[in-house]
Amino acid sequence: MLYLLLTADSFRESFLEELGRISKYRVIDERNNLFIAEIAEGKERQLERSVFIYGYFPIYNHSRLAKKSYIKSVYRCIAGLEIDRRKGTKLECFDINCRAGYSAKDIEVRVGTGLEHDGYNINIVKPSILAYAVLLNSVCYAGYVNLDGRRRGFIDTFRFYKHKEISRAEFKLAEAFDTFKPPAPRIAVDLGAAPGGWSLFLAKSGAAVVAIDNAELEYERIRNAGIDAVVVKNLHGVRLNLERMRRGTIVHLRCGFQKAEKCLDGGIADMLAIDVNSGGIASSGAVLRYSRFMKKGAYLIMTVKCIMRSVPKYMREVESRLGSRFRILRWKVLPHNRQEITLFARKR
Ligand SMILES: C[S@@+](CC[C@H](N)C(=O)[O-])C[C@H]1O[C@@H](n2cnc3c(N)ncnc32)[C@H](O)[C@@H]1O
């Protein structure tokens, strides 16, 4: 069975190692962090559980792209998928290195129009089938997924989302929630919060958020999103009782982690989120100190920058530091992670 598999550049080695553990595989085609690989059937669940694969899509049909009848060859590959014509279908195309003079959007529209002409029910607003074509090294690789229950499309995984949000970081937390499915927190502490993407996401999910960072958040954009944000710059004598905070709001303590620690009261937060640029070992120190503000069973979402060559060794090192206070639930490279893995854990 052929799959299109995506990993991050920095985890190529770990990805191949992991893939080898999942199944015997043969790489058919590849470019950068994208692989077309043949792997044994029935391994979908393990792909889902993998750490280093952030996207996987079955490929049911592939064929050479003819230079002269380029659009026709994409059309034939999609038509060869034998999708039920009555089902609302949307086509998404990702063109990696073909230089035929068409944009991917162009191909989508032309092929989609052809399909519609031939009796397919094309529905780009509320499709139930998502068909995709990846054009790579002059081959069209095509497949489809049933969209029921899937929030994210295919192309999003490549192009990511259209940005109106505060930072790329915001997507990382949205993806973490999507993947790990923690319950929506009531009270969350966000370490390394600026410019505010994670805090906004948490507040929008209904949490009272304590955002800690010595840099500014984008207050205006946060307020424009309908979320109240208060910034506290002078922390002298400040005591913030987490239990009394209003849900769906942000209090930003504008200082370093060590200083902010002295201003908090109560071990009742049900989520600690941390996204800082220092390595995972340093952030583990902050997590351990802040764990006293978390209640038993509270969740930790933490990005871990991998600064050591051996990624698995680094992961084990972070695990051993956190292990006394946290049960490690999962590691996962998410689409918006760069040289980092996201860790999901629960306070013991
Ligand atoms: C990658 S950014 C976080 C992005 C953020 N999660 C978002 O959604 O926009 C890392 C932030 O961590 C902050 N940071 C790192 N170490 C810190 C410390 N010891 N005290 C306070 N802020 C810290 C930096 O100032 C920086 O703004």
The ligand as an SDF file (V2000), in Angstrom:
LIG
                    3D

 27 29  0  0  0  0  0  0  0  0999 V2000
    8.3590   31.0340   20.8070 C   0  0  0  0  0  0  0  0  0  0  0  0
    7.8710   32.3750   21.7950 S   0  0  0  0  0  0  0  0  0  0  0  0
    6.3150   31.8480   22.3520 C   0  0  0  0  0  0  0  0  0  0  0  0
    5.2280   32.0160   21.3610 C   0  0  0  0  0  0  0  0  0  0  0  0
    3.8880   31.8970   22.0050 C   0  0  0  0  0  0  0  0  0  0  0  0
    3.6370   30.5510   22.4790 N   0  0  0  0  0  0  0  0  0  0  0  0
    2.7380   32.3000   21.0740 C   0  0  0  0  0  0  0  0  0  0  0  0
    1.7960   31.5560   20.9350 O   0  0  0  0  0  0  0  0  0  0  0  0
    2.7740   33.3510   20.4750 O   0  0  0  0  0  0  0  0  0  0  0  0
    8.8760   32.1690   23.2040 C   0  0  0  0  0  0  0  0  0  0  0  0
    8.6700   33.2380   24.2660 C   0  0  0  0  0  0  0  0  0  0  0  0
    9.2370   32.7660   25.4800 O   0  0  0  0  0  0  0  0  0  0  0  0
    9.6480   33.8760   26.2330 C   0  0  0  0  0  0  0  0  0  0  0  0
   10.5460   33.4220   27.3050 N   0  0  0  0  0  0  0  0  0  0  0  0
   11.5480   32.5320   27.2220 C   0  0  0  0  0  0  0  0  0  0  0  0
   12.1470   32.3720   28.4220 N   0  0  0  0  0  0  0  0  0  0  0  0
   11.4880   33.1750   29.2970 C   0  0  0  0  0  0  0  0  0  0  0  0
   11.6080   33.4290   30.6930 C   0  0  0  0  0  0  0  0  0  0  0  0
   12.5570   32.8250   31.4400 N   0  0  0  0  0  0  0  0  0  0  0  0
   10.7530   34.3140   31.2660 N   0  0  0  0  0  0  0  0  0  0  0  0
    9.7840   34.8990   30.5170 C   0  0  0  0  0  0  0  0  0  0  0  0
    9.6150   34.7090   29.1920 N   0  0  0  0  0  0  0  0  0  0  0  0
   10.4570   33.8430   28.5940 C   0  0  0  0  0  0  0  0  0  0  0  0
   10.2750   34.7960   25.1990 C   0  0  0  0  0  0  0  0  0  0  0  0
   10.2680   36.1270   25.6440 O   0  0  0  0  0  0  0  0  0  0  0  0
    9.3650   34.5610   23.9860 C   0  0  0  0  0  0  0  0  0  0  0  0
    8.4030   35.5810   23.8700 O   0  0  0  0  0  0  0  0  0  0  0  0
  1  2  1  0
  2  3  1  0
  2 10  1  0
  3  4  1  0
  4  5  1  0
  5  6  1  0
  5  7  1  0
  7  8  2  0
  7  9  1  0
 10 11  1  0
 11 12  1  0
 11 26  1  0
 12 13  1  0
 13 14  1  0
 13 24  1  0
 14 15  1  0
 14 23  1  0
 15 16  2  0
 16 17  1  0
 17 18  1  0
 17 23  2  0
 18 19  1  0
 18 20  2  0
 20 21  1  0
 21 22  2  0
 22 23  1  0
 24 25  1  0
 24 26  1  0
 26 27  1  0
M  CHG  2   2   1   9  -1
M  END
$$$$
